[in-house]
Amino acid sequence: MKVFEGIEELETATGTHLGFSGWHTITQEQIDTFAEATGDHQWIHVDPQTAAQGPFGGTIAHGYLTLSLVPRLAGETYEVRGVAMSINYGASKLRFPSPVPADSRVRAGVEILSLMPGGSGHQLTTRVTIEHEGSQKPACVADILTLLVP
């Protein structure tokens, strides 16, 4: 994990790839729980028998479930100290290039794109690329906006 001792140190890291999180398995139980929480019960996510005959050969994680792992996975790659709080401010770009099969492992790589001062703090933009083991394409690529409040 890369630790930044304040905004000034973070500013020098623009354009830097910070490395990768550890691997995490997305289980069918997580997929089912996410479906329950969001009301998205599409068969490609929650019906293993039907999904086995479908285009992916089994169930797949919701794209937004994969995205929801960003705080956890990115949190394993870097930390900014000397700020009062970090606030999720959104995403400027978001893509899901390939599906994540149930029970596969994912990890995130993080790159710092920019750090811009603003009225409430600094807006940090990172590119988070979630890959799943054994796939040539990433599962999710998102430019994540974080407000760092002094």
Long-range contacts (C-beta under 8 A, 24 or more apart in sequence): 1-76, 1-77, 1-78, 1-79, 2-77, 2-78, 2-79, 3-78, 3-79, 3-81, 4-78, 4-79, 4-80, 4-81, 5-81, 5-82, 6-80, 6-81, 6-82, 6-83, 7-80, 7-82, 7-83, 7-115, 7-122, 7-148, 7-150, 10-80, 10-112, 10-115, 10-122, 10-124, 10-148, 11-115, 13-112, 14-112, 14-113, 14-114, 14-115, 15-111, 15-112, 15-113, 16-111, 16-112, 17-109, 17-110, 17-111, 18-77, 18-78, 18-109, 18-110, 18-111, 18-112, 19-77, 19-109, 19-110, 20-77, 20-107, 20-108, 20-109, 20-110, 21-72, 21-73, 21-74, 21-75, 21-76, 21-77, 21-107, 21-108, 21-109, 21-110, 22-76, 22-107, 23-105, 23-106, 23-107, 23-133, 24-69, 24-72, 24-73, 24-105, 24-106, 24-107, 25-103, 25-104, 25-105, 25-106, 26-61, 26-65, 26-66, 26-69, 26-100, 26-102, 26-103, 26-104, 26-105, 26-106, 27-102, 27-103, 28-59, 28-102, 28-103, 30-61, 30-65, 31-59, 31-60, 31-61, 31-62, 31-65, 31-102, 34-61, 34-62, 34-64, 34-65, 34-68, 35-62, 38-62, 38-64, 40-64, 48-102, 56-99, 56-101, 57-101, 58-101, 58-102, 59-101, 59-102, 60-99, 60-100, 60-101, 60-102, 61-99, 61-100, 61-101, 61-102, 61-139, 63-96, 63-140, 66-96, 66-100, 66-106, 66-130, 66-139, 66-140, 67-91, 67-94, 67-140, 67-142, 69-106, 69-108, 69-130, 70-108, 70-128, 70-130, 70-140, 70-142, 70-144, 73-106, 73-107, 73-108, 73-128, 73-130, 74-108, 74-110, 74-126, 74-128, 74-144, 76-108, 77-108, 77-109, 77-110, 78-110, 80-124, 80-148, 83-121, 83-148, 83-149, 83-150, 84-149, 84-150, 85-149, 86-146, 86-147, 86-148, 86-149, 87-146, 87-147, 87-149, 88-144, 88-145, 88-146, 89-123, 89-145, 89-146, 89-147, 90-144, 90-145, 91-142, 91-143, 91-144, 91-145, 92-125, 92-143, 92-145, 93-141, 93-142, 93-143, 94-140, 94-141, 94-142, 94-143, 95-140, 95-141, 95-142, 96-139, 96-140, 97-137, 97-138, 97-139, 97-140, 97-141, 98-132, 98-135, 98-137, 98-138, 98-139, 99-139, 100-132, 100-139, 101-132, 104-132, 104-133, 104-134, 105-132, 105-133, 106-130, 106-131, 106-132, 106-133, 106-139, 107-131, 107-133, 113-143, 118-147, 120-147, 120-149, 121-147, 121-148, 121-149, 121-150, 122-147, 122-148, 123-147, 123-148, 124-148
